Amino acid sequence: MNRSGSSARTTGDKEAQLSNVALLYYGEGTTQGEIAKRMKVSRATIVNMLRESRELGIVDIRVDGKVLTGSSLARDLREKFGVEDANVSQTSAFGESASRDESFGQLARMAAAAILDVVETGDTIGEAWGETIMAVANAMPRSPAASVEVCQLIGSMISERVPAPENRAIPISGRLEAAACYTLHAPGLISTPALAETIRGDPTIKAQPRRLRALDLAVSSIGNVASDTHLAAAGIATAEELQATRAAGAVGVICCRYIAADGQEIAMPPHDRLIAATLDDQRSARKRLLVECGVDRGDAARAALNAGLVTHLCADHALARALLDA
C-alpha cells in the first residue's frame, strides 16, 4: 500500500474509533469512566476523544434555539424593548451569579444556535469583529444554509486579543457552507481621513459597502467605552480619545463607531478613518442580532436598542436582568 493510502486508512480507523466512542457516550448514555474501562484507556483520553469528535464534525450537538426564547426573562425583554426575539443564557441557578467565563461561553453557544434559527435561504450575512463574535464563530456547528453569503462589516484589524475580522468571516462561511464569503480587502483603520476617502473610492473596495447596504442579517456585539475596552487594547483609540468620547456622551461602540445613550452616533475619531459598515448599513438589515454579556455592557446594550440596531437579542442572565431593572 502506498503512503497516501496508508494515511487515509489510519485516518479512517481513527474516525471510526471516535464515532464508536461518541455513540457509546451520546447515544447509549455510557459514562466516560465506563467507556475508558472498556477501552483500557484513561478517562482523560475519552474526554479528549469526545472533544475531537465534536471538532471534526463527527458529532453535531444541537439545541433548539427557539426553546431559549420561551423564558419569562426573554418574554419580558421582547415586551419592554419591542424586539422580535430574545434569548437569555444561564449557567447557574436563578439568583446566583456565574463567572464571566462561564456566562460568556454559554452565551456564545446560545448565539450560535440563534443564528442558525434566524438565517434563511439566500440571506446575506454581515458579521462584526470582536471577542464576542469570535466566540460565537468558534461555537457554530456545521449547518449548511442554502445560497447564503457572508460579509465582513469592518476591514482588517490587528489585535492581540482577537484575530483579524476575516478570520471570523471565513470560518462562519465554511460552517454554513456559504455560496460566497466577501472579505474587505483593506485595513479597517486608515492613517488619515483623506487616504480613507481615497480607499473607499477604489473600485475594488466600493463593491463591498454596496453589499453592506443590502444585508439580510447583521451579527454584532457592542463594547463599552471604559479605559480597558477592546478599542484601547487594539490601539484604535487612545485613553485621551476615549475620555473625550465619554465627555461627549458616548456609552457604547459598535464597529468602531460611538453611540450615545439615546442611540445617536457620536462622530468622533476614528470615525472618519474607518473602512467599515455604518450604523445605517446595520439598521438597514432585516434582522439585526446583538450578542452581549455582562452588566458592564448594560448602558451600551440599551444604546444599541435605542439606535434601532437590534431585532434579535442574545444576552446572559445578568445583563438581561440589568436591562429589565434599569
C-alpha positions as CSV (number, residue, x, y, z in Angstrom):
1,M,0.0,0.0,0.0
2,N,1.3,3.5,-0.9
3,R,1.9,6.1,1.8
4,S,-1.2,8.1,0.9
5,G,-3.4,5.0,1.1
6,S,-1.9,4.1,4.5
7,S,-2.5,7.6,5.8
8,A,-6.1,7.5,4.6
9,R,-6.7,4.1,6.3
10,T,-5.2,5.4,9.5
11,T,-7.4,8.5,9.4
12,G,-10.4,6.3,8.7
13,D,-9.7,3.9,11.6
14,K,-9.3,6.9,14.0
15,E,-12.5,8.5,12.9
16,A,-14.3,5.1,13.2
17,Q,-13.0,4.8,16.8
18,L,-14.1,8.4,17.6
19,S,-17.5,7.6,16.2
20,N,-17.9,4.5,18.4
21,V,-16.9,6.4,21.5
22,A,-19.4,9.1,20.6
23,L,-22.2,6.6,20.1
24,L,-21.4,5.0,23.5
25,Y,-21.5,8.3,25.3
26,Y,-24.1,10.3,23.5
27,G,-26.3,7.5,22.0
28,E,-26.3,4.9,24.8
29,G,-25.6,7.1,27.9
30,T,-22.5,5.2,28.8
31,T,-20.3,7.2,31.2
32,Q,-16.8,8.4,30.4
33,G,-15.4,6.2,33.1
34,E,-17.2,3.1,31.8
35,I,-16.0,3.7,28.2
36,A,-12.4,4.2,29.5
37,K,-12.6,0.9,31.3
38,R,-13.9,-0.9,28.2
39,M,-11.2,0.5,26.0
40,K,-8.5,0.2,28.6
41,V,-7.5,3.9,28.4
42,S,-7.7,6.8,30.9
43,R,-10.9,8.8,31.4
44,A,-8.9,11.9,30.2
45,T,-8.3,10.1,26.9
46,I,-12.0,9.6,26.4
47,V,-12.7,13.3,27.2
48,N,-10.2,14.3,24.5
49,M,-11.7,11.8,22.0
50,L,-15.2,13.3,22.6
51,R,-13.9,16.8,22.1
52,E,-12.1,15.8,19.0
53,S,-15.2,14.1,17.6
54,R,-17.1,17.4,18.0
55,E,-14.2,19.4,16.4
56,L,-14.1,17.1,13.4
57,G,-17.9,17.3,13.0
58,I,-18.4,13.6,13.7
59,V,-20.7,14.7,16.5
60,D,-23.0,17.6,15.9
61,I,-24.8,18.7,19.1
62,R,-27.7,21.0,18.5
63,V,-30.2,22.7,20.8
64,D,-33.4,24.1,19.5
65,G,-32.8,27.8,19.9
66,K,-36.5,28.6,19.8
67,V,-36.9,27.0,23.3
68,L,-34.4,29.6,24.7
69,T,-36.9,32.4,23.8
70,G,-39.6,31.0,26.0
71,S,-38.3,32.0,29.4
72,S,-40.0,34.8,31.4
73,L,-36.9,37.0,31.1
74,A,-36.9,36.6,27.3
75,R,-40.6,37.4,27.1
76,D,-40.1,40.5,29.3
77,L,-37.2,41.7,27.1
78,R,-39.4,41.3,24.0
79,E,-42.2,43.3,25.6
80,K,-40.0,46.1,27.0
81,F,-37.8,46.7,24.0
82,G,-40.0,45.6,21.1
83,V,-37.5,43.2,19.7
84,E,-38.7,40.2,17.6
85,D,-36.9,37.7,19.7
86,A,-34.7,37.5,22.8
87,N,-32.6,34.6,24.1
88,V,-31.2,34.5,27.6
89,S,-28.4,32.2,28.6
90,Q,-28.0,30.9,32.1
91,T,-25.2,28.9,33.7
92,S,-26.3,28.8,37.4
93,A,-29.4,28.7,39.5
94,F,-31.6,31.8,39.2
95,G,-30.5,34.4,41.7
96,E,-26.9,33.1,41.8
97,S,-24.1,34.7,39.9
98,A,-21.8,32.9,37.5
99,S,-18.3,33.8,36.4
100,R,-17.9,35.9,33.3
101,D,-16.0,33.0,31.6
102,E,-18.9,30.6,32.3
103,S,-21.5,33.1,31.1
104,F,-19.5,34.1,28.1
105,G,-19.1,30.5,26.8
106,Q,-22.7,29.6,27.3
107,L,-23.8,32.9,25.6
108,A,-21.6,32.1,22.6
109,R,-23.1,28.7,22.2
110,M,-26.6,30.1,22.5
111,A,-26.0,32.8,20.0
112,A,-24.6,30.3,17.5
113,A,-27.9,28.4,17.8
114,A,-29.8,31.6,17.4
115,I,-28.0,32.4,14.1
116,L,-29.0,29.0,12.8
117,D,-32.6,29.7,13.8
118,V,-32.9,33.1,12.0
119,V,-30.7,32.6,8.9
120,E,-32.8,31.9,5.8
121,T,-32.1,30.7,2.3
122,G,-30.4,33.3,0.2
123,D,-29.5,35.6,3.1
124,T,-26.6,38.0,3.0
125,I,-25.0,38.0,6.5
126,G,-22.7,40.7,7.9
127,E,-20.5,39.8,10.8
128,A,-18.7,42.3,13.1
129,W,-15.4,42.0,14.9
130,G,-14.5,41.4,18.5
131,E,-14.1,38.8,21.2
132,T,-17.8,38.1,21.4
133,I,-18.2,37.4,17.7
134,M,-15.0,35.3,17.7
135,A,-16.5,33.1,20.5
136,V,-19.8,32.8,18.6
137,A,-18.0,31.8,15.4
138,N,-16.0,29.2,17.3
139,A,-19.2,27.8,18.8
140,M,-21.1,27.4,15.5
141,P,-21.6,23.8,14.3
142,R,-21.6,22.8,10.7
143,S,-25.1,23.6,9.3
144,P,-25.5,24.1,5.6
145,A,-27.7,27.1,4.7
146,A,-28.7,27.3,1.0
147,S,-27.3,30.1,-1.1
148,V,-26.2,32.4,1.8
149,E,-23.4,34.9,1.6
150,V,-21.1,36.1,4.4
151,C,-19.6,39.6,4.5
152,Q,-17.2,41.4,6.9
153,L,-18.6,44.5,8.5
154,I,-15.2,46.1,9.1
155,G,-11.8,45.9,7.3
156,S,-8.8,44.0,8.5
157,M,-7.6,44.9,12.0
158,I,-4.8,43.9,14.3
159,S,-5.3,43.0,17.9
160,E,-3.6,40.8,20.5
161,R,-7.0,39.7,21.8
162,V,-8.8,38.8,18.6
163,P,-7.7,37.6,15.2
164,A,-8.4,39.8,12.1
165,P,-12.1,40.0,11.1
166,E,-11.6,37.8,8.0
167,N,-10.5,35.0,10.3
168,R,-14.1,35.1,11.7
169,A,-16.0,35.6,8.4
170,I,-14.3,32.7,6.7
171,P,-15.0,30.1,9.4
172,I,-18.6,31.2,9.7
173,S,-18.9,30.9,5.9
174,G,-17.4,27.5,6.0
175,R,-19.7,26.2,8.7
176,L,-22.7,27.5,6.9
177,E,-21.3,26.2,3.6
178,A,-22.0,29.6,2.2
179,A,-22.1,30.2,-1.5
180,A,-19.7,33.2,-1.1
181,C,-17.6,34.9,1.5
182,Y,-16.7,38.6,0.9
183,T,-13.8,39.8,2.9
184,L,-12.9,43.5,2.9
185,H,-9.5,43.8,1.1
186,A,-8.5,46.9,3.1
187,P,-7.4,47.9,6.6
188,G,-10.2,48.7,8.9
189,L,-8.5,51.8,10.1
190,I,-6.6,54.2,7.8
191,S,-3.9,56.6,8.8
192,T,-5.6,59.8,7.6
193,P,-9.2,60.8,6.7
194,A,-8.1,61.8,3.2
195,L,-6.5,58.4,2.5
196,A,-9.5,56.7,3.9
197,E,-11.7,58.6,1.4
198,T,-9.5,57.6,-1.5
199,I,-9.5,53.9,-0.5
200,R,-13.3,53.9,-0.2
201,G,-13.5,55.2,-3.8
202,D,-11.3,52.4,-5.1
203,P,-13.3,50.1,-7.5
204,T,-12.2,47.0,-5.6
205,I,-13.4,48.4,-2.3
206,K,-16.6,50.1,-3.4
207,A,-18.4,46.9,-4.2
208,Q,-18.3,45.8,-0.5
209,P,-20.0,48.8,1.1
210,R,-22.8,48.5,-1.6
211,R,-23.3,44.9,-0.4
212,L,-23.4,46.0,3.2
213,R,-26.3,48.3,2.4
214,A,-28.4,45.2,1.4
215,L,-27.8,42.9,4.4
216,D,-30.5,40.4,5.5
217,L,-28.8,39.6,8.8
218,A,-26.2,41.7,10.8
219,V,-24.5,39.9,13.7
220,S,-22.7,42.2,16.1
221,S,-21.8,43.0,19.7
222,I,-21.3,46.3,21.3
223,G,-18.4,47.4,23.6
224,N,-18.4,49.9,26.3
225,V,-16.1,53.0,26.4
226,A,-14.2,52.1,29.6
227,S,-10.5,52.5,29.6
228,D,-10.0,48.8,29.1
229,T,-12.3,48.5,26.1
230,H,-11.1,46.4,23.2
231,L,-10.7,49.6,21.2
232,A,-7.9,50.7,23.5
233,A,-6.3,47.2,23.6
234,A,-6.2,47.1,19.8
235,G,-4.6,50.6,19.7
236,I,-7.6,52.1,17.8
237,A,-8.3,54.7,20.4
238,T,-6.1,56.3,23.0
239,A,-7.0,56.9,26.6
240,E,-7.4,60.6,25.9
241,E,-9.7,59.9,22.9
242,L,-11.9,57.6,25.0
243,Q,-12.1,60.2,27.8
244,A,-13.2,62.7,25.2
245,T,-15.9,60.4,23.8
246,R,-17.2,59.8,27.3
247,A,-17.4,63.5,27.9
248,A,-19.3,63.9,24.7
249,G,-21.9,61.3,25.9
250,A,-20.7,58.1,24.3
251,V,-21.7,54.9,26.2
252,G,-21.0,52.3,23.6
253,V,-19.0,51.4,20.5
254,I,-20.1,49.2,17.6
255,C,-17.9,48.6,14.5
256,C,-15.6,51.3,16.0
257,R,-18.4,53.8,15.9
258,Y,-19.5,55.6,19.1
259,I,-23.1,55.9,20.1
260,A,-24.8,57.9,22.9
261,A,-27.4,56.6,25.3
262,D,-30.3,57.7,23.1
263,G,-28.8,55.7,20.2
264,Q,-27.4,58.7,18.2
265,E,-24.0,58.3,16.6
266,I,-21.2,60.5,18.1
267,A,-18.9,61.4,15.2
268,M,-15.6,61.4,16.9
269,P,-12.2,59.9,15.8
270,P,-11.6,57.4,14.3
271,H,-15.0,57.6,12.5
272,D,-13.6,59.4,9.5
273,R,-10.7,56.9,9.1
274,L,-12.8,53.8,9.1
275,I,-13.4,51.2,6.3
276,A,-16.4,49.7,8.0
277,A,-20.2,49.4,7.9
278,T,-22.1,52.5,9.0
279,L,-24.8,52.4,11.6
280,D,-27.3,53.0,8.8
281,D,-25.9,49.9,7.0
282,Q,-26.6,47.8,10.1
283,R,-30.0,49.4,10.6
284,S,-31.0,48.5,7.1
285,A,-30.6,44.8,7.7
286,R,-34.0,43.0,8.1
287,K,-32.6,41.0,11.0
288,R,-30.2,42.5,13.5
289,L,-28.7,40.1,16.1
290,L,-26.9,41.7,19.0
291,V,-24.9,39.3,21.3
292,E,-23.8,40.8,24.6
293,C,-22.6,39.6,28.0
294,G,-22.2,41.3,31.4
295,V,-23.8,44.0,33.4
296,D,-20.9,46.3,32.4
297,R,-22.4,46.3,28.9
298,G,-25.9,47.4,30.1
299,D,-25.6,51.1,29.0
300,A,-24.1,50.1,25.7
301,A,-26.7,47.4,25.0
302,R,-29.6,49.9,25.8
303,A,-27.9,52.4,23.4
304,A,-27.9,49.8,20.7
305,L,-31.6,49.0,21.3
306,N,-32.4,52.7,21.2
307,A,-30.4,53.1,18.0
308,G,-32.6,50.5,16.2
309,L,-29.7,48.1,15.8
310,V,-31.4,45.1,17.4
311,T,-34.3,43.0,16.3
312,H,-32.9,39.8,17.9
313,L,-31.1,39.9,21.3
314,C,-28.9,37.3,22.9
315,A,-27.8,38.2,26.5
316,D,-26.6,36.4,29.6
317,H,-28.9,36.3,32.6
318,A,-27.1,39.1,34.5
319,L,-27.3,41.5,31.6
320,A,-31.0,40.6,30.8
321,R,-31.9,41.3,34.5
322,A,-30.0,44.6,34.4
323,L,-31.7,45.7,31.2
324,L,-35.1,45.0,32.7
325,D,-34.4,46.6,36.1
326,A,-33.0,49.8,34.6
